[in-house]
């Protein structure tokens, strides 16, 4: 069952298990793929990013905020200007796009 999109903290919007229709409407399969092994690193978003995790698990902690757990099957939007720390707990493979 698809969970509604919710604000997960720090302006991060999270949808657990979006429908195939939603993914098709967004054109997710045409987006580039990014991979990352187990690691921890700081990141600042210069532009809004939407991504769909194909594999893996990550905990993203906005600076000064609460951690957000993201796992395979999640559709996530990170707002431009967000500074955070990525803790990749299981190797990640994701489709992603940046808004113009």
C-alpha positions in Angstrom: 0.0 0.0 0.0 1.3 3.4 -0.9 1.9 5.8 2.0 1.0 9.4 1.3 3.8 11.9 0.8 4.8 13.4 4.1 7.2 16.1 5.3 9.9 14.1 7.1 11.9 17.0 8.5 14.3 19.6 7.1 11.9 20.1 4.1 12.5 16.5 2.9 9.3 15.0 1.4 9.1 11.2 1.5 6.7 8.8 -0.1 7.0 5.1 0.9 6.3 2.7 -1.9 4.8 5.0 -4.6 2.5 3.4 -7.1 3.8 2.3 -10.5 1.5 4.9 -12.0 3.2 7.7 -10.0 6.7 6.5 -11.1 5.6 6.3 -14.7 4.0 9.8 -14.7 7.3 11.2 -13.3 9.3 9.3 -15.9 11.6 7.8 -13.2 13.0 5.1 -15.4 14.4 7.7 -17.7 16.3 9.5 -14.9 20.1 9.0 -14.5 21.3 6.4 -12.0 23.7 7.1 -9.1 25.4 4.6 -6.9 27.3 4.9 -3.6 28.9 2.4 -1.2 28.6 2.4 2.5 29.9 5.8 3.7 29.1 9.0 5.5 29.5 12.4 4.0 28.1 16.0 4.2 26.0 17.3 1.4 24.4 20.6 0.4 21.7 20.7 -2.3 22.2 23.5 -4.8 19.0 22.5 -6.5 15.9 20.6 -5.6 16.4 16.8 -6.1 13.9 14.1 -6.4 15.1 10.5 -6.3 13.8 7.0 -6.2 15.8 4.4 -4.3 16.2 1.2 -6.2 18.5 -0.5 -3.6 20.0 0.3 -0.3 19.3 2.3 2.9 20.4 5.8 4.0 19.9 7.9 7.0 19.9 11.6 6.0 20.2 14.1 8.9 19.5 17.7 8.1 21.9 20.1 9.9 20.3 20.8 13.3 17.4 18.4 12.5 16.2 14.8 13.1 17.5 11.9 11.1 15.3 10.6 8.2 15.5 6.9 7.2 15.2 6.3 3.5 15.1 2.8 2.0 14.7 1.0 -1.3 11.3 1.7 -2.7 11.1 5.3 -1.4 10.5 8.4 -3.5 12.2 11.4 -1.8 12.5 15.1 -2.6 15.3 17.2 -1.1 14.8 21.0 -1.2 17.4 23.4 -2.7 19.6 24.8 0.1 19.3 21.8 2.4 22.6 21.0 4.2 22.7 17.5 5.7 24.8 14.4 6.4 24.3 11.2 4.4 25.0 8.0 6.2 24.8 5.2 3.6 24.1 2.1 5.7 23.6 -0.3 2.7 25.0 0.4 -0.8 22.6 2.7 -2.7 21.4 2.7 -6.3 18.9 5.4 -7.1 17.3 7.2 -10.0 17.5 11.0 -9.6 16.7 14.3 -11.2 17.4 17.9 -10.4 14.8 20.6 -11.0 15.9 23.5 -13.3 
